[in-house]
Amino acid sequence: MRVAVGFIGSINDKLRKFFWTQAGVLSGRRCYIGCSGNFTIEQIITTRCEGAEIHSNDVSLYSSAVGFALTGRRLPIQVINPELAWAQEYIARGNPEAIATLLLLLDMFQYEKRKNPFSVRMWETYLVQWAGLHAKTTARVADSLSRTRVTEYTMRDVYDYYPRPDGVSIGFLPTYVGGYEKLFARLEESITWPDKPAYDMLTKERREETLQKMTTGDYILYDDVERELPCVARVALFGKRTVYIYSNLFFKKGLFRCTINEKIQRYHLLMPEEEISSAADIVIRPCDLPTINHYRNMYLSKKIQPGSGGPCFLAFAGEKLFGFIIFQAYSQKGGNKNEIYLLSDFVVPSSRHKRLAKLLLLVIKSGEMKRQLDELCIRDYQSIMTTAFTDKPVSMKYRGIFELGKRGQGFLNYHAKFDQGVTGKEIVDQWQARFEKGRIQ
């Protein structure tokens, strides 16, 4: 059972670190933060910006409870969900306790429907362990409150909050319609509070109008849309939308790229113009994932999200490295335990050999490959499965060597049996006979 953290939010770690190192530009300035959310920006400015005057604004129950606490007030909130009436006692104890209650309830609501035994157990565990969880969460909230300074907290529609010509407008607005509403919906349905602020939904059009107003003065804007504004930071993470920080203040620019752990080894690569001789032998060498990652960064598109796999292998032809292989050595639920999954296979670029990828596939289904896999995994693998992500009816890469097993929406599953009786030299002969022209003797 995890303890709810001090404040919650969605600004990624890379942007927080960037803002932390650059926030000194706001020292002595009046800062107006719209959609304060989890008060991440306020915490950074408190610590990093001497003499800054911090003004915060939000309309959600959770953020308002925090904002009131930071300005020496208490938000009068009342539990109206009969099943959670007991939580009112904890809310009444004080500001840190009330905020801790909201945080824990937000965690609990993901199990509220109790549709399966797991969610039932989780809901009941929260109830049984509530006192201990609440005490730990309260301590964390109190620590976060002590490290955050706010001069003013208001509850206005963010559209009306901007522009702020006497200071810096800072906007980390929700990037999708109804963002706050979806996140806090069940909490808002279970708890009522007087003088709840009225505001209009931040639709795409209204968000654009808000940003236009915001950028008429000094500003810092967080967004996931590429704009014709001064961009001071860009963060591209695997599997997530690229986000940006725009500002007309002086920031040192930052770029955070998708990176994976890599290790550089000294191998002789097959050059694009080099030809593989019919006398060349094939050698398969095991390696670690960081070594493969180095060649992923060299040869694969940066848009491809890397998977974590193993065991990994390098394929050599005549002592020249040409191919890279990553398996996943575990069985999918309901899958064939004697079939290993081929996560990734790719080759060096070659202008001489247009079908070099076919050679690697023949290597992958060879008896030597099976022998090494069986020894490493202590299994008796009989076949290989892989997936080609495409909308086309067939994959020209796997066609003719692997058999199509399933055609789905945007993917093709292929299978191949190991060919145990083929030597490395015979693999080259097969490949040249079937896929190469102008064979060298």
HELIX and SHEET records of a PDB file:
HELIX    1   1 ASP A   13  GLN A   22  1                                  10    
HELIX    2   2 ALA A   23  LEU A   26  5                                   4    
HELIX    3   3 THR A   40  ARG A   48  1                                   9    
HELIX    4   4 LEU A   61  LEU A   70  1                                  10    
HELIX    5   5 PRO A   82  ALA A   87  5                                   6    
HELIX    6   6 GLN A   88  ILE A   91  1                                   4    
HELIX    7   7 ASN A   95  MET A  108  1                                  14    
HELIX    8   8 PHE A  109  TYR A  111  5                                   3    
HELIX    9   9 PRO A  117  VAL A  128  1                                  12    
HELIX   10  10 TRP A  130  SER A  146  1                                  17    
HELIX   11  11 VAL A  158  TYR A  161  1                                   4    
HELIX   12  12 GLY A  179  SER A  190  1                                  12    
HELIX   13  13 LYS A  204  MET A  214  1                                  11    
HELIX   14  14 LEU A  289  TYR A  299  1                                  11    
HELIX   15  15 LEU A  356  ILE A  364  1                                   9    
HELIX   16  16 GLY A  367  CYS A  377  1                                  11    
HELIX   17  17 GLY A  424  PHE A  435  1                                  12    
SHEET    1   A 8 GLU A 152  THR A 154  0                                        
SHEET    2   A 8 GLU A  53  ASN A  57  1                                        
SHEET    3   A 8 ARG A  30  GLY A  34  1                                        
SHEET    4   A 8 VAL A 168  GLY A 171  1                                        
SHEET    5   A 8 ASP A 218  ASP A 223  1                                        
SHEET    6   A 8 VAL A 243  SER A 247 -1                                        
SHEET    7   A 8 CYS A 231  VAL A 235 -1                                        
SHEET    8   A 8 GLY A 254  PHE A 256  1                                        
SHEET    1   B 2 GLN A  78  VAL A  79  0                                        
SHEET    2   B 2 ILE A 191  THR A 192 -1                                        
SHEET    1   C 7 ILE A 282  CYS A 287  0                                        
SHEET    2   C 7 CYS A 312  ALA A 317 -1                                        
SHEET    3   C 7 LYS A 320  GLN A 328 -1                                        
SHEET    4   C 7 GLU A 339  VAL A 347 -1                                        
SHEET    5   C 7 SER A 383  ALA A 388  1                                        
SHEET    6   C 7 PHE A 411  LYS A 417 -1                                        
SHEET    7   C 7 GLU A 403  GLY A 408 -1                                        
END                                                                             
